Amino acid sequence: MFPIDPLLRNVIVVMAAMPSAANTTLYAIEFEAEPQFVSSATLVTTLASIFSLTFVLNLL
């Protein structure tokens, strides 16, 4: 859709498939914004990334 380099496109796709960062859990603890939910979301996205990254990398 946008005229970008294929390598850059692949990097963007892989980064989008990566799990949410653990930094969000640290921010949730710091600002008391449901740290249990945020850490659970981090765990779920990390486990899901095993399959999603495999699928995305096979597409590229």
DRENBAPA-304980 format. One line per 4 residues: number of its first residue (from 0); their letters; for each residue x negated, y negated, z negated of N, C-alpha, C, O, CB. Coordinates in Angstrom, 2 decimals. Atoms other than C-alpha are relative to their C-alpha. Glycine has a CB too. Example, Ala and Ser with C-alpha at 12.3 -4.5 7.8 and 13.67 -1.06 7.14 Angstrom:
0> AS> -0.89 1.19 0.00 -12.30 4.50 -7.80 -0.90 -1.20 0.00 -1.94 -1.18 -0.66 0.99 -0.03 -1.25 | 0.82 1.19 0.06 -13.67 1.06 -7.14 0.77 -1.09 -0.73 0.26 -2.20 -0.90 -0.41 -0.46 1.42
REM end
This chain:
0> MFPI> -0.82 1.18 0.00 0.00 0.00 0.00 -0.87 -1.26 0.00 -0.57 -2.22 0.70 0.93 0.01 -1.20 | 0.92 1.13 0.03 -2.87 -2.37 -0.82 -1.29 0.40 0.68 -1.72 1.55 0.56 -0.26 -0.48 -1.45 | 1.25 -0.35 -0.68 -6.04 -2.54 1.24 -1.17 0.02 -0.98 -1.90 -0.96 -1.12 -0.29 -1.01 1.14 | 1.13 -0.13 0.91 -8.53 -1.25 -1.35 -0.84 1.20 0.39 -0.39 2.08 1.12 0.49 0.14 -1.46
4> DPLL> 0.94 -1.06 -0.28 -11.52 1.01 -1.16 0.53 1.34 -0.55 1.08 1.36 -1.65 -1.38 -0.34 -0.61 | -0.51 -1.29 0.48 -10.63 4.72 -1.47 -0.61 0.43 -1.34 0.07 1.03 -2.17 -0.27 1.07 1.05 | 0.62 -0.35 1.28 -13.13 5.21 -4.30 0.65 -0.76 -1.15 0.91 -0.18 -2.20 -1.50 -0.29 0.05 | -0.66 0.81 1.02 -11.58 2.36 -6.27 1.41 0.53 -0.27 1.84 0.59 -1.42 0.06 -1.47 0.43
8> RNVI> -1.33 -0.57 0.16 -8.12 3.83 -5.65 -0.04 1.26 -0.84 0.81 1.45 -1.72 0.62 0.29 1.37 | 0.12 -1.24 0.76 -9.25 7.21 -6.98 -0.32 -0.27 -1.47 0.20 0.41 -2.35 -1.08 0.88 0.62 | 0.35 0.36 1.38 -10.77 5.62 -10.09 1.24 -0.51 -0.73 1.46 -0.15 -1.89 -1.12 -1.06 -0.02 | -1.22 0.55 0.62 -7.53 3.74 -10.79 0.99 1.13 -0.31 1.60 1.13 -1.37 0.65 -1.04 0.93
12> VVMA> -0.93 -1.11 0.22 -5.46 6.92 -10.40 -0.45 0.86 -1.16 0.36 1.24 -2.00 0.13 0.85 1.28 | 0.51 -0.83 1.09 -7.72 8.93 -12.72 0.13 -0.73 -1.34 0.50 -0.11 -2.34 -1.47 0.38 0.25 | -0.14 0.76 1.25 -7.74 6.16 -15.34 1.45 -0.06 -0.46 1.71 -0.04 -1.67 -0.55 -1.41 0.17 | -1.42 0.02 0.36 -3.95 6.01 -15.24 0.45 1.34 -0.58 1.39 1.39 -1.37 0.86 -0.36 1.22
16> AMPS> -0.36 -1.33 0.49 -3.80 9.76 -15.92 -0.65 0.33 -1.34 -0.32 1.35 -1.95 -0.39 1.05 1.02 | 0.70 -0.25 1.26 -6.04 9.51 -18.99 0.95 -0.21 -1.18 1.93 -0.95 -1.07 -1.24 -0.92 -0.14 | -0.87 0.17 1.17 -4.52 9.79 -22.49 -0.14 -1.38 -0.61 -1.09 -2.12 -0.35 -0.33 1.07 -1.06 | 0.08 1.31 0.68 -3.74 6.76 -24.61 -1.19 -0.01 -0.93 -1.58 1.03 -1.48 1.31 -0.30 -0.78
20> AANT> 1.24 0.13 0.77 -6.74 5.47 -26.49 0.25 0.12 -1.50 1.32 -0.22 -1.99 -0.68 -1.32 0.30 | -0.10 -0.11 1.46 -7.39 6.19 -30.15 -0.03 -1.38 -0.66 0.35 -1.52 -1.82 -1.15 0.86 -0.55 | 0.01 1.36 0.56 -7.87 2.45 -30.63 1.40 -0.46 -0.38 1.56 -1.25 -1.32 -0.61 -0.99 1.00 | -1.37 0.40 0.33 -4.10 2.07 -30.64 0.40 0.48 -1.39 1.14 -0.19 -2.09 0.99 0.54 1.04
24> TLYA> -0.27 -0.50 1.35 -3.94 4.22 -33.77 -0.64 -0.90 -1.04 -0.04 -1.20 -2.07 -0.51 1.44 -0.16 | 0.68 0.89 0.94 -6.48 2.00 -35.47 0.73 -1.33 -0.14 0.84 -1.87 -1.24 -1.44 -0.25 0.44 | -0.78 1.24 0.06 -4.48 -1.10 -34.57 1.30 0.20 -0.77 1.71 -0.67 -1.53 0.30 -0.51 1.42 | -1.25 -0.27 0.70 -1.28 0.52 -35.84 -0.23 0.08 -1.51 0.60 -0.39 -2.29 0.64 1.30 0.51
28> IEFE> 0.33 -0.07 1.43 -2.94 1.27 -39.18 -0.28 -1.38 -0.54 0.20 -1.75 -1.62 -1.20 0.92 -0.24 | 0.37 1.35 0.45 -4.36 -2.23 -39.42 1.21 -0.90 -0.19 1.29 -1.65 -1.16 -0.96 -0.63 1.00 | -1.15 0.90 0.03 -1.06 -3.96 -38.70 1.28 0.67 -0.50 2.37 0.12 -0.38 0.25 -0.57 1.39 | -1.13 -0.74 0.58 1.19 -1.33 -40.35 1.18 0.11 0.97 2.31 -0.20 0.62 0.45 -0.67 -1.29
32> AEPQ> -1.01 -0.11 -1.05 3.09 -0.67 -37.14 0.21 1.48 0.36 -0.16 1.90 1.46 -0.41 -0.81 1.26 | -0.30 -1.42 -0.20 4.19 2.99 -37.48 -1.22 0.82 0.43 -1.23 1.38 1.52 1.09 0.14 1.03 | 1.20 -0.75 -0.39 0.74 4.63 -37.51 0.25 1.49 0.24 -0.45 2.10 1.04 -1.05 -0.16 -1.06 | -0.31 -1.41 -0.22 2.28 8.13 -37.74 0.50 0.23 1.43 0.07 1.18 2.08 1.05 0.49 -1.02
36> FVSS> -0.52 -0.14 -1.36 4.18 7.64 -34.48 -1.11 -0.21 1.03 -1.20 0.54 2.00 1.15 -1.02 0.23 | 1.06 0.31 -0.96 1.18 6.11 -32.72 -1.02 1.14 0.05 -1.48 1.51 1.14 -0.70 -1.32 -0.37 | 0.96 -1.10 -0.01 -1.16 8.91 -33.81 0.61 1.25 0.63 -0.09 2.02 1.29 -0.48 0.30 -1.44 | -0.67 -1.12 -0.67 1.43 11.48 -32.69 0.01 -0.19 1.51 -0.21 0.76 2.27 1.44 0.16 -0.53
40> ATLV> 0.01 0.28 -1.44 1.69 9.79 -29.30 -1.40 0.21 0.57 -1.54 0.70 1.69 0.47 -1.44 0.27 | 1.37 -0.21 -0.46 -2.10 9.83 -29.02 -0.30 1.50 0.13 -0.92 1.92 1.11 -1.01 -0.66 -0.97 | 0.21 -1.45 -0.06 -2.17 13.56 -29.79 0.73 0.61 1.19 0.16 1.42 1.92 0.48 0.67 -1.31 | -0.80 -0.57 -1.09 0.61 14.37 -27.32 -0.59 -0.37 1.36 -0.69 0.49 2.24 1.46 -0.49 -0.08
44> TTLA> 0.55 0.40 -1.31 -0.93 12.35 -24.48 -1.37 0.64 0.24 -1.74 0.91 1.38 -0.12 -1.52 0.09 | 1.29 -0.67 -0.17 -4.34 13.90 -25.14 0.21 1.44 0.43 -0.48 1.93 1.33 -0.81 -0.05 -1.31 | -0.29 -1.38 -0.40 -2.89 17.41 -24.93 0.59 0.07 1.40 0.26 0.97 2.17 0.95 0.65 -1.00 | -0.61 0.01 -1.34 -0.82 16.54 -21.86 -1.02 -0.34 1.08 -0.87 0.07 2.23 1.14 -1.00 0.04
48> SIFS> 0.99 0.40 -1.01 -3.86 15.05 -20.14 -0.79 1.19 0.52 -1.33 1.13 1.62 -0.95 -1.03 -0.58 | 0.69 -1.20 -0.50 -5.40 18.51 -19.88 0.63 0.46 1.30 -0.06 0.81 2.26 0.05 1.15 -1.06 | -0.71 -0.45 -1.20 -2.74 19.40 -17.35 0.13 -1.11 1.04 -0.03 -0.86 2.24 1.38 0.51 -0.38 | -0.19 1.08 -0.96 -2.13 16.00 -15.81 -1.28 -0.36 0.72 -1.26 -0.62 1.92 0.56 -1.21 -0.70
52> LTFV> 1.27 0.31 -0.67 -5.80 15.31 -15.14 -0.39 1.08 1.01 -0.89 0.79 2.09 -1.12 -0.17 -1.04 | 0.28 -1.10 -0.93 -6.24 18.73 -13.58 0.82 -0.15 1.28 0.30 0.01 2.38 0.29 1.36 -0.66 | -0.89 0.18 -1.16 -3.25 18.08 -11.31 -0.44 -1.19 0.85 -0.52 -1.09 2.07 1.45 -0.18 -0.47 | 0.38 1.21 -0.74 -4.34 14.54 -10.38 -1.33 0.19 0.72 -1.47 -0.22 1.87 -0.10 -1.21 -0.96
56> LNLL> 1.29 -0.21 -0.65 -7.92 15.56 -9.67 0.11 0.95 1.18 -0.64 0.81 2.15 -1.01 0.54 -1.01 | -0.21 -0.89 -1.15 -6.69 18.35 -7.40 0.65 -0.73 1.17 0.42 -0.39 2.32 0.86 1.20 -0.40 | -0.62 0.79 -1.07 -4.60 15.81 -5.47 -1.04 -0.88 0.71 -0.94 -1.11 1.92 1.13 -0.87 -0.56 | 1.00 0.89 -0.60 -7.60 13.56 -4.91 -1.03 0.83 0.73 -1.96 0.28 1.31 -0.68 -0.89 -1.08
REM end
